[in-house]
Amino acid sequence: MEFVISKSELGALIGKIQNVVPQKAPIPILSHVLIEAKQGELIFTATDLTVGIRCFTKAKVVQEGALSLPSKRFFQLVRELTDSQIEITAHASEMAEIRAGTSRFKLNGMNKQDYPTLPNLKEGFKFTIKAQDLKEMLYRTAFAVSREDNRYVLTGVLMRIQNGKAVFVGTDGKRLAKTETVVHLTEDFSGEFILPLKAVEEILKILNDKDEEVTVYLTSDKAAFETSSSLIMTKLLSGDYPDFEQILSTQSEIVLTLHREELITLLRQISLFTADSYHSVRFTFEPGELILTANTANIGEGKVSMPVNYEGSKMDIAFNPHFFLDILRHSSDETVNLGITDSYNPGIITDSTASLFILMPMRLNDVE
């Protein structure tokens, strides 16, 4: 194997795949990246046996071949090189020679045959979706996914395909984010698929071209997302996703319009006065005004306010300010709508898109 590639293009490839390589590989070969050179193209593959990624780029291929190299050392070396062109040659002894300018390096690799083969999902059900649409769907839901391993099925984004729509949901039990988009299905098909958060984060990295189509392949336990230059495959999380339809059907008695950027600013200020162990801010609604307060014994107290189109009697409700901020950052528009009923029912945040966010309230007696 022998090829020449610019440092910038090689760096872009590395940037796409480096996070898939496991930090502590259960078997040595998984700490490697598989490099294949053929037909004027370079193919880089990395996998942790749950998520796998394959990236493609054009290169000057002098001799076709393949070799796996230890990813951490190889990536670090590429970052340190100063020459704009890099030439890599793989010898029969499973050693790669890396040349950049007057520098020469030899790095021990492993045989391609030892590297795990990514599954072929091309025979599964497939549909296409615009890259920008998929990116927006995942961006607006992944932030709400649980980071706690003991809530296994909640550590991924649910993708429900039904009636010509793709519905995406993320929740950790305290907040929920849902959005949807129309998809062009090749046949009558429905199903639910839970995408691991790591896979979602890698998919978001490769979705750049607004006009590009992404082909999604689905089987009962795996999914793949293919663009013109990348392919990500993932095992799906197993288990039954919680029924969220009942809470989505909740009707708020009061709907308020809030200036999004102003509320973000105030929440960032007031959150500084909440305890690290328990983040809670009191939202007090009075005619024409929203007052946010936080009081923590060993920190101090804060109080901010903003105008709001509220006309009822005084009402209090408490929310986690960081969760509320997350929702506002993943919303769009100059204003958002907040639906509330009382101190005990969830707040429902919407904007002009198909997205809907639900935030569970906190105990008011914990917010002095």
Salt bridges, closest charged atoms under 4 A:
GLU2 OE2 - ARG99 NH2 3.84
GLU36 OE2 - LYS112 NZ 3.20
ASP48 OD2 - LYS198 NZ 2.74
GLU87 OE2 - ARG99 NH2 2.46
GLU97 OE1 - HIS91 NE2 3.35
GLU97 OE2 - ARG99 NH1 3.24
GLU136 OE2 - ARG140 NE 3.26
ASP172 OD2 - ARG175 NE 3.20
GLU180 OE2 - LYS165 NZ 2.96
GLU180 OE1 - LYS178 NZ 3.21
GLU192 OE2 - ARG160 NH2 2.63
GLU202 OE2 - LYS205 NZ 3.33
ASP221 OD2 - LYS222 NZ 3.26
GLU226 OE2 - LYS122 NZ 3.72
GLU245 OE2 - ARG160 NH1 2.79
GLU261 OE2 - ARG260 NH2 3.80
ASP316 OD2 - ARG282 NH1 3.29
ASP326 OD2 - ARG175 NH1 2.76
ASP326 OD1 - ARG329 NH1 3.55
GLU334 OE2 - HIS259 NE2 3.50
ASP351 OD2 - ARG140 NH1 3.23
ASP366 OD2 - ARG363 NH2 2.72
